[in-house]
Amino acid sequence: MRAAARRAAPTPPSARRCAPLRLTAYGTALLALLHAAPSAYWALGGTGLLPTVGGRPEVFARSGGTASVALLAALAVLKLAGCLVALALVRARSRCLPWWLLSGVALAGGLVLTLYGGVLTLVGAIALFGAFGPPTDVTALYWHVLLWDPWFLLWGALLTIAALRRFRLARWAASRDRDESV
């Protein structure tokens, strides 16, 4: 009975195999954490960097009402959740979610962030060249094209890579366990 139980449990992968996953997951977590900071700061009433956002989001954040604070706090919490998902990818065994569900959520989130950041960066860059007429807030548009939107793109790309590496690592561990049980 003990030998069968030992064979059924997957063996943890080597540190060498985990290094690329750790690098991308920790990088993703850092980007998510740093992206949550301005949202939390604005939810607490800060106004620094708000002109770099521009448009309706800036006006809404400056309004300071309950809805504004709640939305900004929710955005900060959502970004922190993205940080936690990235960190959970490096755990060999998650106690809350199966690895495939966690990796699937991370992959879906990574693809959405990558698409969102990529499209907004591209459209913003095209807008800077005047393709849609003169921009109403050139400063905010530059900040979006050079910082905010590529940040989503990079965050999403790293999260996608981390999720794919987690899938690959799990597949490798499963095949190794099958080979050892034969």
C-alpha positions in Angstrom: 0.0 0.0 0.0 2.8 2.5 0.9 4.7 1.8 -2.3 1.6 2.4 -4.4 0.8 5.6 -2.6 4.4 6.8 -3.1 4.2 6.1 -6.8 0.8 7.9 -7.2 2.2 11.2 -5.8 3.9 13.2 -8.5 7.6 13.9 -7.7 8.6 17.6 -7.5 10.5 18.9 -10.5 14.1 19.8 -10.2 15.2 23.4 -9.3 16.7 23.7 -12.8 13.5 22.9 -14.5 11.6 25.4 -12.2 13.9 28.3 -12.7 12.3 29.7 -15.9 8.9 29.4 -14.4 10.0 31.2 -11.2 11.6 34.0 -13.2 8.5 34.7 -15.3 6.1 34.2 -12.5 8.0 36.5 -10.1 8.4 39.1 -12.9 4.7 38.9 -13.5 3.9 39.3 -9.8 6.1 42.3 -9.6 4.5 44.0 -12.6 1.0 43.3 -11.2 2.0 44.6 -7.7 3.5 47.8 -9.2 0.5 48.3 -11.4 -1.8 48.0 -8.4 0.1 50.7 -6.5 -1.2 53.7 -8.5 -4.8 52.4 -8.3 -4.6 52.1 -4.6 -2.9 55.5 -4.3 -5.7 57.1 -6.3 -8.4 55.2 -4.3 -6.9 56.7 -1.1 -7.3 60.2 -2.6 -3.9 60.8 -4.3 -3.8 62.8 -7.5 -0.2 62.3 -8.6 0.1 60.9 -12.1 -3.6 61.3 -12.8 -2.9 63.7 -15.7 -1.0 60.8 -17.4 -4.2 58.8 -17.5 -6.3 61.6 -18.9 -9.9 61.7 -20.2 -12.9 60.4 -18.3 -10.9 58.1 -16.0 -9.0 61.2 -14.7 -12.2 63.2 -14.2 -13.8 60.2 -12.5 -10.8 59.6 -10.2 -10.7 63.3 -9.3 -14.4 63.4 -8.4 -13.5 61.5 -5.2 -17.0 60.1 -4.7 -17.9 56.7 -3.2 -18.2 55.2 -6.7 -14.8 56.5 -7.7 -13.1 55.2 -4.5 -14.9 51.8 -4.8 -13.9 51.4 -8.4 -10.3 52.3 -7.9 -10.1 50.0 -4.8 -11.6 47.2 -6.8 -9.1 47.7 -9.6 -6.2 47.6 -7.1 -7.6 44.4 -5.5 -8.0 42.8 -9.0 -4.4 43.7 -9.9 -3.3 42.2 -6.5 -5.2 39.1 -7.4 -3.2 38.9 -10.6 -0.1 39.1 -8.5 -1.3 36.2 -6.3 -2.2 34.1 -9.3 1.4 34.6 -10.7 2.9 33.7 -7.3 0.6 30.6 -7.0 2.0 29.3 -10.3 5.4 28.6 -8.7 3.9 26.5 -5.8 4.4 22.8 -6.6 0.9 22.0 -5.2 -1.7 24.6 -4.6 -4.0 23.9 -1.7 -6.8 26.0 -3.1 -7.0 25.1 -6.8 -5.8 22.3 -8.9 -2.7 23.2 -11.0 -4.6 22.9 -14.3 -7.3 25.3 -13.2 -4.8 27.8 -11.8 -2.7 27.6 -15.0 -5.9 27.9 -17.1 -7.0 31.1 -15.3 -3.4 32.5 -15.6 -3.3 31.7 -19.3 -6.7 33.3 -19.9 -5.8 36.4 -17.9 -2.4 36.6 -19.6 -4.0 36.4 -23.1 -6.6 39.1 -22.2 -3.9 41.4 -20.7 -1.6 40.9 -23.7 -4.4 41.6 -26.2 -5.7 44.6 -24.3 -2.2 46.1 -23.9 -1.2 45.3 -27.5 -4.3 46.8 -29.1 -4.3 49.9 -26.9 -0.6 50.5 -27.6 -1.0 50.1 -31.3 -4.1 52.2 -31.6 -2.6 54.9 -29.3 0.6 55.0 -31.5 -1.6 55.3 -34.6 -3.5 58.1 -32.9 -0.3 60.0 -32.1 0.3 60.2 -35.8 -3.0 61.9 -36.2 -4.8 59.1 -38.0 -8.0 59.8 -36.0 -7.7 63.6 -36.0 -5.7 65.7 -33.5 -5.6 64.1 -30.1 -7.4 65.9 -27.4 -4.9 65.1 -24.6 -1.5 64.5 -26.2 0.3 64.2 -22.9 -2.0 61.4 -21.6 -1.8 59.7 -25.0 2.0 59.7 -24.9 1.9 58.2 -21.4 -0.5 55.5 -22.5 1.6 54.6 -25.6 4.9 54.7 -23.8 4.0 53.3 -20.3 0.5 52.3 -19.2 -0.6 50.2 -22.2 2.8 48.5 -22.9 2.8 47.7 -19.1 -0.4 45.7 -19.6 1.2 44.1 -22.7 4.3 43.0 -20.9 2.4 41.9 -17.8 0.1 39.8 -20.0 3.0 38.3 -22.0 4.9 37.3 -18.9 1.7 35.8 -17.3 1.0 33.8 -20.5 4.6 32.5 -20.6 4.4 31.6 -16.9 1.1 29.7 -17.4 2.5 27.8 -20.4 5.7 27.0 -18.5 3.5 25.7 -15.6 1.5 23.5 -18.0 4.8 22.2 -19.5 6.3 21.5 -16.1 3.3 19.6 -15.0 3.3 17.6 -18.2 7.0 16.8 -17.7 6.4 15.7 -14.1 3.5 13.5 -15.1 5.5 11.8 -17.9 8.5 11.3 -15.5 6.2 9.7 -12.9 4.7 7.4 -15.5 8.2 6.4 -16.6 9.3 5.7 -13.0 6.2 3.6 -12.2 6.8 1.2 -15.1 
